[in-house]
Amino acid sequence: MKAEEIKVPGDSLAQLSKGGAVLMVCRTCGKKGDHWTSKCPYKDLAAPVETFVDKPVASEASVAASGSGKGAYVPPSMRAGAERTAGSDMRRRNDENSVRVTNFSEDTREPDFLELFRPFGAVTRVYVAMDQKTGTSQGFGFVNFVNREDAQRAINKLNGYGYDNLILRVEWATPRAN
């Protein structure tokens, strides 16, 4: 059995591939290889397909919940009747116990920091800023501790500490401006 080749001028996708014939199927009429969906001659005769609605009709309840009649987006957690869970508060980072670490080598990773800072107390989060293109660290990062006293001890011991042929600078992280 030999696969037949269907040639459409300027259509490289409909040509024969090594595994067999690649046939384009029109989504409007269902014909194979004859034409593209956008060029379908039967487009006007076909039954209307469910189309994408740019702006869904807002019900009165959703308009009242959002507070404005213009369809402004309201996150699910802020909608009327949404439960306030402790999980959303738990995920929020505690910036008061955050330590900023600078001047370390580009080979340093988060597990290295975890190993370095864990002896001072319970660590909740470690972040090393990475370059998106090269995948190497940018020389700064943050370590969050459960207790402020543990963070202070880490600052006292590790500020000026020689690590991977560089002198670490460890200080309190300045809180984000929201």
Contacts in CASP RR format, 6 or more apart in sequence:
PFRMAT RR
TARGET T0000
AUTHOR 0000-0000-0000
METHOD contacts of the structure
MODEL  1
MKAEEIKVPGDSLAQLSKGGAVLMVCRTCGKKGDHWTSKCPYKDLAAPVE
TFVDKPVASEASVAASGSGKGAYVPPSMRAGAERTAGSDMRRRNDENSVR
VTNFSEDTREPDFLELFRPFGAVTRVYVAMDQKTGTSQGFGFVNFVNRED
AQRAINKLNGYGYDNLILRVEWATPRAN
3 16 0 8 1.000
3 19 0 8 1.000
3 20 0 8 1.000
3 21 0 8 1.000
4 21 0 8 1.000
5 15 0 8 1.000
5 16 0 8 1.000
5 21 0 8 1.000
6 14 0 8 1.000
6 21 0 8 1.000
6 23 0 8 1.000
6 32 0 8 1.000
6 33 0 8 1.000
7 14 0 8 1.000
7 15 0 8 1.000
8 14 0 8 1.000
8 33 0 8 1.000
8 34 0 8 1.000
8 35 0 8 1.000
11 24 0 8 1.000
13 22 0 8 1.000
13 24 0 8 1.000
14 22 0 8 1.000
14 23 0 8 1.000
14 24 0 8 1.000
14 33 0 8 1.000
15 22 0 8 1.000
16 22 0 8 1.000
23 32 0 8 1.000
23 33 0 8 1.000
24 32 0 8 1.000
24 33 0 8 1.000
24 36 0 8 1.000
25 31 0 8 1.000
25 32 0 8 1.000
25 33 0 8 1.000
26 32 0 8 1.000
26 33 0 8 1.000
26 34 0 8 1.000
26 35 0 8 1.000
26 36 0 8 1.000
26 37 0 8 1.000
26 40 0 8 1.000
27 37 0 8 1.000
28 37 0 8 1.000
28 40 0 8 1.000
28 42 0 8 1.000
28 43 0 8 1.000
28 46 0 8 1.000
28 49 0 8 1.000
29 40 0 8 1.000
29 42 0 8 1.000
29 46 0 8 1.000
35 41 0 8 1.000
40 46 0 8 1.000
58 69 0 8 1.000
58 71 0 8 1.000
63 69 0 8 1.000
63 71 0 8 1.000
64 80 0 8 1.000
65 74 0 8 1.000
65 79 0 8 1.000
65 80 0 8 1.000
65 81 0 8 1.000
66 72 0 8 1.000
66 74 0 8 1.000
66 79 0 8 1.000
67 74 0 8 1.000
76 82 0 8 1.000
77 84 0 8 1.000
77 88 0 8 1.000
93 125 0 8 1.000
93 144 0 8 1.000
94 124 0 8 1.000
94 144 0 8 1.000
95 173 0 8 1.000
95 175 0 8 1.000
95 176 0 8 1.000
96 148 0 8 1.000
96 175 0 8 1.000
97 124 0 8 1.000
97 144 0 8 1.000
97 145 0 8 1.000
97 146 0 8 1.000
97 147 0 8 1.000
97 148 0 8 1.000
97 150 0 8 1.000
97 151 0 8 1.000
98 142 0 8 1.000
98 143 0 8 1.000
98 144 0 8 1.000
98 145 0 8 1.000
98 151 0 8 1.000
98 172 0 8 1.000
98 173 0 8 1.000
98 175 0 8 1.000
99 117 0 8 1.000
99 142 0 8 1.000
99 143 0 8 1.000
99 144 0 8 1.000
99 145 0 8 1.000
99 151 0 8 1.000
99 154 0 8 1.000
99 155 0 8 1.000
99 170 0 8 1.000
99 171 0 8 1.000
99 172 0 8 1.000
99 173 0 8 1.000
100 140 0 8 1.000
100 141 0 8 1.000
100 142 0 8 1.000
100 170 0 8 1.000
100 171 0 8 1.000
100 172 0 8 1.000
100 173 0 8 1.000
100 174 0 8 1.000
101 113 0 8 1.000
101 140 0 8 1.000
101 141 0 8 1.000
101 142 0 8 1.000
101 143 0 8 1.000
101 158 0 8 1.000
101 168 0 8 1.000
101 169 0 8 1.000
101 170 0 8 1.000
102 139 0 8 1.000
102 140 0 8 1.000
102 141 0 8 1.000
102 168 0 8 1.000
102 169 0 8 1.000
103 139 0 8 1.000
103 166 0 8 1.000
103 167 0 8 1.000
103 168 0 8 1.000
103 169 0 8 1.000
104 137 0 8 1.000
104 139 0 8 1.000
104 140 0 8 1.000
104 163 0 8 1.000
104 164 0 8 1.000
104 166 0 8 1.000
104 168 0 8 1.000
105 137 0 8 1.000
105 139 0 8 1.000
105 164 0 8 1.000
105 165 0 8 1.000
105 166 0 8 1.000
106 136 0 8 1.000
106 137 0 8 1.000
106 138 0 8 1.000
106 139 0 8 1.000
107 136 0 8 1.000
107 137 0 8 1.000
107 164 0 8 1.000
108 128 0 8 1.000
108 137 0 8 1.000
108 139 0 8 1.000
108 163 0 8 1.000
108 164 0 8 1.000
109 128 0 8 1.000
109 137 0 8 1.000
110 126 0 8 1.000
110 127 0 8 1.000
110 128 0 8 1.000
113 126 0 8 1.000
113 128 0 8 1.000
113 141 0 8 1.000
113 143 0 8 1.000
114 123 0 8 1.000
114 126 0 8 1.000
116 158 0 8 1.000
116 163 0 8 1.000
117 123 0 8 1.000
117 126 0 8 1.000
117 143 0 8 1.000
117 145 0 8 1.000
117 154 0 8 1.000
117 158 0 8 1.000
120 145 0 8 1.000
120 150 0 8 1.000
120 151 0 8 1.000
120 153 0 8 1.000
120 154 0 8 1.000
120 157 0 8 1.000
121 145 0 8 1.000
121 146 0 8 1.000
121 147 0 8 1.000
121 150 0 8 1.000
121 153 0 8 1.000
121 154 0 8 1.000
122 145 0 8 1.000
122 146 0 8 1.000
122 147 0 8 1.000
122 150 0 8 1.000
123 143 0 8 1.000
123 144 0 8 1.000
123 145 0 8 1.000
123 146 0 8 1.000
124 144 0 8 1.000
124 145 0 8 1.000
124 146 0 8 1.000
125 142 0 8 1.000
125 143 0 8 1.000
125 144 0 8 1.000
126 142 0 8 1.000
126 143 0 8 1.000
126 144 0 8 1.000
127 141 0 8 1.000
127 142 0 8 1.000
127 143 0 8 1.000
128 137 0 8 1.000
128 139 0 8 1.000
128 141 0 8 1.000
129 137 0 8 1.000
129 138 0 8 1.000
129 139 0 8 1.000
129 140 0 8 1.000
129 141 0 8 1.000
130 136 0 8 1.000
130 137 0 8 1.000
130 138 0 8 1.000
131 137 0 8 1.000
131 138 0 8 1.000
142 173 0 8 1.000
143 151 0 8 1.000
143 154 0 8 1.000
145 151 0 8 1.000
145 154 0 8 1.000
151 172 0 8 1.000
154 170 0 8 1.000
155 170 0 8 1.000
155 171 0 8 1.000
155 172 0 8 1.000
158 168 0 8 1.000
158 170 0 8 1.000
159 168 0 8 1.000
159 169 0 8 1.000
159 170 0 8 1.000
159 171 0 8 1.000
160 167 0 8 1.000
160 168 0 8 1.000
160 169 0 8 1.000
160 170 0 8 1.000
161 167 0 8 1.000
161 168 0 8 1.000
161 170 0 8 1.000
162 168 0 8 1.000
END
